Amino acid sequence: MASESSFDIVSKVDRQEIDNALNQAAKELSQRYDFKGTGASIEWQGEMGIEVRANSEERAKAALDVFKDKLVKRKVSLKHLETGEPAASGKEYKITGTLSQGITQENAKRIGKIIRDEGPKGIKAQIQGDELRVTSKSRDDLQYVQRLLDGKDLDVALQYVNYR
């Protein structure tokens, strides 16, 4: 009897990479000429939240763009970052954002449906908390599923781990 092969689909972020990107963005905001005198800053807000501050709405958006650029350079998907609109707070504008990880039940069901409908026969996808376990007798089928999901435009950034 052939053994089953499997892998897990997860959506996780490396906290250290995000911390490095945030520190680089904060340093750039303090040094760049176009941000001098604007009070532009970016900092952690709680465990997985960020807050961008500046004295105008445009500068706050530009500061957020600097942070996004640093995330992309560190290979962190922008799908993990959810930000709101700039909100006036006294004399400055704030943009708050959160960094999400994990696959929601709704997204897990959608990914499972894609695997069932478009994937090869004999593949099973099980939801396990905030991740999906995909099993099959054929490793080629598992690789096909990975390519299939990479080709889809999903709301979450996916990583494949525990390949056995």
C-alpha positions as CSV (number, residue, x, y, z in Angstrom):
1,M,0.0,0.0,0.0
2,A,1.4,3.4,-1.0
3,S,1.9,5.9,1.8
4,E,0.1,9.2,1.9
5,S,2.1,12.4,1.2
6,S,0.9,15.7,2.7
7,F,1.7,19.3,3.3
8,D,0.1,22.1,5.3
9,I,-1.1,25.4,3.8
10,V,-0.6,28.3,6.3
11,S,-0.6,32.1,6.3
12,K,2.1,33.3,8.7
13,V,4.3,36.3,8.9
14,D,7.8,36.5,10.3
15,R,7.5,39.0,13.2
16,Q,11.3,39.7,13.0
17,E,11.1,40.7,9.3
18,I,8.2,43.0,10.0
19,D,10.1,44.5,13.0
20,N,13.1,45.1,10.8
21,A,11.0,46.7,8.0
22,L,9.3,49.0,10.6
23,N,12.6,50.0,12.1
24,Q,14.0,50.7,8.6
25,A,11.0,52.8,7.6
26,A,11.2,54.8,10.9
27,K,14.8,55.5,10.2
28,E,14.1,56.6,6.7
29,L,11.3,58.8,7.8
30,S,13.6,60.6,10.3
31,Q,16.4,61.1,7.7
32,R,14.6,61.9,4.4
33,Y,14.5,65.5,3.4
34,D,10.9,65.4,2.2
35,F,9.8,64.2,5.7
36,K,11.7,66.9,7.7
37,G,9.3,68.9,9.8
38,T,6.3,66.8,9.0
39,G,6.3,64.9,12.3
40,A,6.1,61.7,10.3
41,S,6.6,58.5,12.4
42,I,5.7,54.9,12.4
43,E,5.6,52.6,15.4
44,W,4.1,49.4,16.8
45,Q,0.7,49.6,18.4
46,G,0.2,46.5,20.5
47,E,1.2,43.0,19.4
48,M,0.4,43.1,15.6
49,G,-0.7,46.7,15.0
50,I,1.1,49.7,13.5
51,E,0.4,53.4,13.7
52,V,1.6,56.0,11.2
53,R,1.5,59.7,12.2
54,A,2.2,62.9,10.2
55,N,1.0,66.5,10.1
56,S,-0.9,66.0,6.8
57,E,-2.9,63.3,5.1
58,E,-0.6,63.1,2.2
59,R,2.5,62.7,4.4
60,A,0.8,60.0,6.4
61,K,0.0,58.1,3.2
62,A,3.6,58.6,1.9
63,A,5.0,57.3,5.3
64,L,2.8,54.2,4.9
65,D,4.1,53.7,1.4
66,V,7.7,53.8,2.7
67,F,6.7,51.0,5.2
68,K,5.0,49.0,2.4
69,D,8.1,49.3,0.3
70,K,10.3,48.0,3.2
71,L,7.9,45.0,3.6
72,V,8.1,44.1,0.0
73,K,11.9,44.3,0.0
74,R,11.9,41.9,3.0
75,K,9.6,39.5,1.0
76,V,6.6,40.0,3.3
77,S,3.3,39.9,1.4
78,L,1.2,43.1,1.6
79,K,-1.8,40.8,1.9
80,H,-1.0,40.5,5.6
81,L,-1.3,44.3,6.1
82,E,-4.7,45.9,6.6
83,T,-4.8,49.6,7.0
84,G,-7.6,52.2,7.4
85,E,-8.0,55.7,6.0
86,P,-6.1,58.6,7.5
87,A,-8.0,60.1,10.4
88,A,-7.5,63.5,11.8
89,S,-6.4,63.5,15.5
90,G,-5.8,67.0,16.8
91,K,-3.1,68.6,14.6
92,E,-1.9,65.4,13.0
93,Y,-3.2,62.5,10.9
94,K,-3.1,58.9,12.0
95,I,-3.3,55.7,10.0
96,T,-3.7,52.5,12.0
97,G,-3.1,49.1,10.5
98,T,-3.0,45.5,11.6
99,L,-0.9,42.6,10.5
100,S,-3.0,39.5,10.1
101,Q,-1.9,35.9,10.0
102,G,-3.7,32.6,9.8
103,I,-6.3,31.4,7.4
104,T,-9.9,32.3,8.3
105,Q,-12.6,29.6,8.1
106,E,-14.2,31.4,5.1
107,N,-10.9,31.4,3.2
108,A,-10.1,27.9,4.2
109,K,-13.4,26.7,2.8
110,R,-12.8,28.6,-0.4
111,I,-9.3,27.1,-0.8
112,G,-10.8,23.6,-0.1
113,K,-13.4,24.1,-2.7
114,I,-10.8,25.2,-5.3
115,I,-8.8,22.0,-4.5
116,R,-11.9,19.8,-4.8
117,D,-13.2,21.4,-8.0
118,E,-10.0,22.1,-9.9
119,G,-7.4,19.7,-8.4
120,P,-6.7,16.1,-9.3
121,K,-8.9,13.3,-8.0
122,G,-7.9,11.6,-4.8
123,I,-6.7,14.8,-3.0
124,K,-8.1,15.5,0.4
125,A,-8.1,18.9,2.2
126,Q,-8.8,19.2,5.9
127,I,-9.3,22.4,7.8
128,Q,-7.2,22.3,11.1
129,G,-7.6,25.5,13.0
130,D,-6.1,28.3,11.0
131,E,-4.4,26.0,8.5
132,L,-5.2,23.4,5.9
133,R,-3.7,19.9,5.5
134,V,-3.7,18.5,2.0
135,T,-3.0,14.8,1.5
136,S,-2.7,12.6,-1.5
137,K,-1.0,9.4,-2.6
138,S,0.9,11.2,-5.3
139,R,3.5,13.9,-4.7
140,D,3.0,15.1,-8.2
141,D,-0.7,15.9,-7.4
142,L,0.4,17.9,-4.3
143,Q,2.8,19.9,-6.4
144,Y,0.0,20.5,-8.9
145,V,-2.2,21.8,-6.1
146,Q,0.6,24.2,-5.0
147,R,0.9,25.6,-8.5
148,L,-2.9,25.8,-8.8
149,L,-3.2,27.9,-5.6
150,D,-0.3,30.1,-6.5
151,G,-2.0,30.9,-9.8
152,K,-5.2,32.0,-8.0
153,D,-5.7,35.6,-6.7
154,L,-6.7,34.8,-3.1
155,D,-7.2,37.3,-0.2
156,V,-4.4,35.7,1.8
157,A,-0.7,35.0,1.3
158,L,-0.1,31.3,1.4
159,Q,3.0,29.3,2.5
160,Y,3.4,25.5,2.2
161,V,5.0,23.8,5.2
162,N,5.5,20.3,6.6
163,Y,5.9,18.6,3.2
164,R,6.0,14.9,3.9
